[in-house]
Amino acid sequence: MNQSSLWKKAVEVEWDDQAEVWDKRAMNMWENGSRKDIIPFFKKHVNKRSRILDVGCGSGYGTITLYDAGYKIDGVDISSKMISLANRRLHDRKITFFQYDVNDISLLDKKYGAVLAINVLEWTNTPSQALNELGEILEKNGLLCVGILGPTAGPRAHGFRHVYGENVIINRMMPWEFNQLAEESGFSLVDHFGVYKKEVNETVVNHLSLNLKQALSFMWVFMLRKS
């Protein structure tokens, strides 16, 4: 098994193990926590005529929230347990949830007007490859909303053992690096915003340069357009 396959399997196992805990936290995260501004931001830029794909949909809370807001949407996650939990939420909603790794997403053989991928690329072995896959499923001029964990995000601790030469399943790409990657991959920046921990004084942060803002962030959210 090559490095990419080992990474993929380790990520799948990790999120299968975390699925129940994630599901219990999902509502608060999307309604009151670090993701509370993402859906309003998404709705600001993406019209409801677009077909949407939620990549890294987890147990489906964000996917279903967008469906209930009037979007036509599908969901994808690497974890079979997450997909099972998402399907339990469906009831009569017309959403299809697929189990796919982001690096294989073009195998869906579908095109979407917009893609949502929050905290997905951090868990890939080669973010450039994953970003290219997301571009493959976007229609021309389609929109891609990506959230990248900043330096202050707790999940970054998963990468610490890298300093001892151990294998880890989260890469070290920071928001400012993703911004450059997106530009080099043919995406144009439409809009963006930062998410901070409550201890950060945003009035002070607003006077800082973009790189310093991102250096203090829990997450940075980008809206990109495919050229």
Contacts in CASP RR format, 6 or more apart in sequence:
PFRMAT RR
TARGET T0000
AUTHOR 0000-0000-0000
METHOD contacts of the structure
MODEL  1
MNQSSLWKKAVEVEWDDQAEVWDKRAMNMWENGSRKDIIPFFKKHVNKRS
RILDVGCGSGYGTITLYDAGYKIDGVDISSKMISLANRRLHDRKITFFQY
DVNDISLLDKKYGAVLAINVLEWTNTPSQALNELGEILEKNGLLCVGILG
PTAGPRAHGFRHVYGENVIINRMMPWEFNQLAEESGFSLVDHFGVYKKEV
NETVVNHLSLNLKQALSFMWVFMLRKS
1 9 0 8 1.000
3 125 0 8 1.000
4 103 0 8 1.000
4 125 0 8 1.000
4 126 0 8 1.000
6 167 0 8 1.000
7 124 0 8 1.000
7 125 0 8 1.000
7 169 0 8 1.000
8 78 0 8 1.000
8 101 0 8 1.000
8 103 0 8 1.000
8 125 0 8 1.000
10 167 0 8 1.000
10 169 0 8 1.000
11 78 0 8 1.000
11 101 0 8 1.000
11 123 0 8 1.000
11 124 0 8 1.000
11 169 0 8 1.000
12 78 0 8 1.000
12 79 0 8 1.000
12 80 0 8 1.000
12 101 0 8 1.000
14 169 0 8 1.000
15 22 0 8 1.000
15 58 0 8 1.000
15 77 0 8 1.000
15 78 0 8 1.000
15 79 0 8 1.000
15 81 0 8 1.000
15 82 0 8 1.000
16 79 0 8 1.000
16 80 0 8 1.000
16 81 0 8 1.000
16 82 0 8 1.000
19 58 0 8 1.000
19 59 0 8 1.000
19 79 0 8 1.000
19 81 0 8 1.000
19 82 0 8 1.000
19 84 0 8 1.000
19 85 0 8 1.000
20 81 0 8 1.000
20 85 0 8 1.000
22 58 0 8 1.000
22 59 0 8 1.000
22 82 0 8 1.000
23 59 0 8 1.000
23 61 0 8 1.000
23 82 0 8 1.000
23 85 0 8 1.000
26 58 0 8 1.000
26 59 0 8 1.000
26 60 0 8 1.000
26 61 0 8 1.000
26 62 0 8 1.000
27 61 0 8 1.000
29 35 0 8 1.000
29 36 0 8 1.000
29 61 0 8 1.000
30 36 0 8 1.000
30 38 0 8 1.000
30 39 0 8 1.000
30 61 0 8 1.000
30 62 0 8 1.000
30 65 0 8 1.000
34 195 0 8 1.000
34 218 0 8 1.000
34 219 0 8 1.000
35 62 0 8 1.000
35 118 0 8 1.000
37 193 0 8 1.000
37 195 0 8 1.000
37 221 0 8 1.000
38 116 0 8 1.000
38 118 0 8 1.000
38 145 0 8 1.000
38 147 0 8 1.000
38 221 0 8 1.000
39 62 0 8 1.000
39 65 0 8 1.000
39 66 0 8 1.000
39 69 0 8 1.000
41 145 0 8 1.000
41 191 0 8 1.000
41 193 0 8 1.000
41 221 0 8 1.000
41 223 0 8 1.000
42 66 0 8 1.000
42 114 0 8 1.000
42 116 0 8 1.000
42 145 0 8 1.000
42 223 0 8 1.000
43 69 0 8 1.000
44 191 0 8 1.000
45 143 0 8 1.000
45 145 0 8 1.000
45 190 0 8 1.000
45 191 0 8 1.000
45 223 0 8 1.000
46 52 0 8 1.000
46 71 0 8 1.000
46 113 0 8 1.000
46 114 0 8 1.000
46 143 0 8 1.000
46 145 0 8 1.000
48 69 0 8 1.000
48 70 0 8 1.000
48 71 0 8 1.000
48 72 0 8 1.000
50 71 0 8 1.000
50 72 0 8 1.000
50 112 0 8 1.000
50 113 0 8 1.000
50 114 0 8 1.000
50 142 0 8 1.000
50 143 0 8 1.000
51 72 0 8 1.000
51 73 0 8 1.000
51 74 0 8 1.000
51 111 0 8 1.000
51 112 0 8 1.000
51 113 0 8 1.000
51 114 0 8 1.000
52 66 0 8 1.000
52 71 0 8 1.000
52 72 0 8 1.000
52 73 0 8 1.000
52 74 0 8 1.000
52 112 0 8 1.000
52 113 0 8 1.000
52 114 0 8 1.000
52 115 0 8 1.000
52 116 0 8 1.000
53 73 0 8 1.000
53 74 0 8 1.000
53 75 0 8 1.000
53 76 0 8 1.000
53 108 0 8 1.000
53 110 0 8 1.000
53 112 0 8 1.000
53 114 0 8 1.000
53 115 0 8 1.000
53 116 0 8 1.000
53 137 0 8 1.000
54 60 0 8 1.000
54 62 0 8 1.000
54 63 0 8 1.000
54 66 0 8 1.000
54 73 0 8 1.000
54 74 0 8 1.000
54 75 0 8 1.000
54 76 0 8 1.000
54 115 0 8 1.000
54 116 0 8 1.000
55 75 0 8 1.000
55 76 0 8 1.000
55 77 0 8 1.000
55 102 0 8 1.000
55 105 0 8 1.000
55 115 0 8 1.000
55 116 0 8 1.000
55 117 0 8 1.000
55 120 0 8 1.000
55 134 0 8 1.000
56 75 0 8 1.000
56 76 0 8 1.000
56 77 0 8 1.000
56 78 0 8 1.000
56 82 0 8 1.000
56 102 0 8 1.000
56 117 0 8 1.000
56 118 0 8 1.000
56 119 0 8 1.000
56 120 0 8 1.000
57 63 0 8 1.000
57 75 0 8 1.000
57 76 0 8 1.000
57 77 0 8 1.000
57 82 0 8 1.000
57 86 0 8 1.000
57 97 0 8 1.000
58 77 0 8 1.000
58 79 0 8 1.000
58 82 0 8 1.000
58 83 0 8 1.000
58 85 0 8 1.000
58 86 0 8 1.000
59 82 0 8 1.000
59 85 0 8 1.000
59 86 0 8 1.000
59 89 0 8 1.000
60 75 0 8 1.000
60 82 0 8 1.000
60 85 0 8 1.000
60 86 0 8 1.000
60 89 0 8 1.000
60 97 0 8 1.000
61 89 0 8 1.000
63 73 0 8 1.000
63 74 0 8 1.000
63 75 0 8 1.000
63 86 0 8 1.000
63 95 0 8 1.000
63 97 0 8 1.000
64 86 0 8 1.000
64 89 0 8 1.000
64 90 0 8 1.000
64 93 0 8 1.000
64 95 0 8 1.000
66 73 0 8 1.000
66 116 0 8 1.000
67 73 0 8 1.000
67 93 0 8 1.000
67 94 0 8 1.000
67 95 0 8 1.000
68 93 0 8 1.000
73 95 0 8 1.000
74 95 0 8 1.000
74 96 0 8 1.000
74 97 0 8 1.000
74 98 0 8 1.000
74 110 0 8 1.000
74 112 0 8 1.000
75 86 0 8 1.000
75 95 0 8 1.000
75 96 0 8 1.000
75 97 0 8 1.000
75 98 0 8 1.000
76 97 0 8 1.000
76 98 0 8 1.000
76 99 0 8 1.000
76 100 0 8 1.000
76 102 0 8 1.000
76 105 0 8 1.000
76 108 0 8 1.000
77 83 0 8 1.000
77 86 0 8 1.000
77 97 0 8 1.000
77 99 0 8 1.000
77 100 0 8 1.000
78 99 0 8 1.000
78 100 0 8 1.000
78 101 0 8 1.000
78 102 0 8 1.000
79 99 0 8 1.000
80 99 0 8 1.000
83 97 0 8 1.000
83 98 0 8 1.000
83 99 0 8 1.000
86 97 0 8 1.000
87 97 0 8 1.000
90 97 0 8 1.000
98 108 0 8 1.000
100 107 0 8 1.000
100 108 0 8 1.000
102 117 0 8 1.000
102 120 0 8 1.000
102 121 0 8 1.000
102 124 0 8 1.000
102 130 0 8 1.000
102 133 0 8 1.000
102 134 0 8 1.000
103 124 0 8 1.000
103 126 0 8 1.000
103 129 0 8 1.000
103 130 0 8 1.000
103 133 0 8 1.000
104 133 0 8 1.000
105 133 0 8 1.000
105 134 0 8 1.000
105 136 0 8 1.000
105 137 0 8 1.000
106 133 0 8 1.000
106 136 0 8 1.000
106 137 0 8 1.000
108 137 0 8 1.000
110 137 0 8 1.000
111 137 0 8 1.000
111 138 0 8 1.000
111 139 0 8 1.000
112 137 0 8 1.000
112 138 0 8 1.000
112 139 0 8 1.000
112 142 0 8 1.000
113 138 0 8 1.000
113 139 0 8 1.000
113 142 0 8 1.000
113 143 0 8 1.000
114 138 0 8 1.000
114 142 0 8 1.000
114 143 0 8 1.000
114 144 0 8 1.000
114 145 0 8 1.000
115 134 0 8 1.000
115 135 0 8 1.000
115 137 0 8 1.000
115 138 0 8 1.000
115 143 0 8 1.000
115 144 0 8 1.000
115 145 0 8 1.000
116 145 0 8 1.000
117 134 0 8 1.000
117 144 0 8 1.000
117 145 0 8 1.000
117 146 0 8 1.000
117 147 0 8 1.000
118 145 0 8 1.000
118 146 0 8 1.000
118 147 0 8 1.000
118 221 0 8 1.000
119 147 0 8 1.000
119 148 0 8 1.000
119 149 0 8 1.000
119 155 0 8 1.000
119 219 0 8 1.000
120 130 0 8 1.000
120 146 0 8 1.000
120 147 0 8 1.000
121 127 0 8 1.000
121 130 0 8 1.000
121 131 0 8 1.000
121 146 0 8 1.000
121 148 0 8 1.000
121 171 0 8 1.000
121 173 0 8 1.000
121 178 0 8 1.000
122 148 0 8 1.000
122 149 0 8 1.000
122 155 0 8 1.000
122 170 0 8 1.000
122 171 0 8 1.000
122 173 0 8 1.000
123 169 0 8 1.000
123 170 0 8 1.000
123 171 0 8 1.000
124 130 0 8 1.000
124 171 0 8 1.000
125 171 0 8 1.000
127 171 0 8 1.000
127 173 0 8 1.000
127 178 0 8 1.000
127 181 0 8 1.000
128 181 0 8 1.000
128 185 0 8 1.000
131 181 0 8 1.000
131 182 0 8 1.000
131 185 0 8 1.000
131 187 0 8 1.000
132 185 0 8 1.000
134 144 0 8 1.000
135 144 0 8 1.000
135 185 0 8 1.000
135 226 0 8 1.000
138 144 0 8 1.000
138 226 0 8 1.000
139 226 0 8 1.000
140 226 0 8 1.000
141 225 0 8 1.000
141 226 0 8 1.000
141 227 0 8 1.000
142 225 0 8 1.000
142 226 0 8 1.000
143 190 0 8 1.000
143 223 0 8 1.000
143 224 0 8 1.000
143 225 0 8 1.000
143 226 0 8 1.000
144 187 0 8 1.000
144 222 0 8 1.000
144 223 0 8 1.000
144 224 0 8 1.000
144 225 0 8 1.000
144 226 0 8 1.000
145 221 0 8 1.000
145 222 0 8 1.000
145 223 0 8 1.000
145 224 0 8 1.000
146 178 0 8 1.000
146 182 0 8 1.000
146 221 0 8 1.000
146 222 0 8 1.000
146 224 0 8 1.000
147 219 0 8 1.000
147 220 0 8 1.000
147 221 0 8 1.000
147 222 0 8 1.000
148 173 0 8 1.000
148 174 0 8 1.000
148 175 0 8 1.000
148 178 0 8 1.000
148 219 0 8 1.000
148 220 0 8 1.000
148 221 0 8 1.000
148 222 0 8 1.000
149 155 0 8 1.000
149 156 0 8 1.000
149 218 0 8 1.000
149 219 0 8 1.000
150 156 0 8 1.000
150 174 0 8 1.000
150 175 0 8 1.000
150 214 0 8 1.000
150 217 0 8 1.000
150 218 0 8 1.000
150 219 0 8 1.000
150 220 0 8 1.000
151 174 0 8 1.000
151 215 0 8 1.000
151 216 0 8 1.000
151 217 0 8 1.000
152 196 0 8 1.000
152 197 0 8 1.000
152 216 0 8 1.000
152 217 0 8 1.000
152 218 0 8 1.000
153 218 0 8 1.000
153 219 0 8 1.000
155 170 0 8 1.000
156 170 0 8 1.000
158 168 0 8 1.000
158 169 0 8 1.000
158 170 0 8 1.000
159 168 0 8 1.000
159 169 0 8 1.000
159 170 0 8 1.000
159 172 0 8 1.000
160 168 0 8 1.000
161 167 0 8 1.000
161 168 0 8 1.000
162 168 0 8 1.000
162 172 0 8 1.000
173 181 0 8 1.000
174 214 0 8 1.000
174 215 0 8 1.000
175 214 0 8 1.000
175 217 0 8 1.000
175 219 0 8 1.000
175 220 0 8 1.000
175 222 0 8 1.000
176 210 0 8 1.000
176 211 0 8 1.000
176 214 0 8 1.000
176 215 0 8 1.000
178 220 0 8 1.000
178 222 0 8 1.000
179 189 0 8 1.000
179 222 0 8 1.000
182 189 0 8 1.000
182 222 0 8 1.000
182 224 0 8 1.000
183 189 0 8 1.000
186 226 0 8 1.000
186 227 0 8 1.000
187 224 0 8 1.000
187 225 0 8 1.000
187 226 0 8 1.000
187 227 0 8 1.000
188 224 0 8 1.000
188 225 0 8 1.000
188 227 0 8 1.000
189 222 0 8 1.000
189 223 0 8 1.000
189 224 0 8 1.000
190 223 0 8 1.000
190 224 0 8 1.000
190 225 0 8 1.000
191 222 0 8 1.000
191 223 0 8 1.000
192 220 0 8 1.000
192 221 0 8 1.000
192 222 0 8 1.000
192 223 0 8 1.000
193 220 0 8 1.000
193 221 0 8 1.000
194 213 0 8 1.000
194 214 0 8 1.000
194 217 0 8 1.000
194 218 0 8 1.000
194 219 0 8 1.000
194 220 0 8 1.000
194 221 0 8 1.000
195 217 0 8 1.000
195 218 0 8 1.000
195 219 0 8 1.000
195 220 0 8 1.000
195 221 0 8 1.000
196 202 0 8 1.000
196 205 0 8 1.000
196 216 0 8 1.000
196 217 0 8 1.000
196 218 0 8 1.000
197 218 0 8 1.000
200 216 0 8 1.000
205 212 0 8 1.000
205 213 0 8 1.000
205 216 0 8 1.000
208 216 0 8 1.000
214 220 0 8 1.000
END
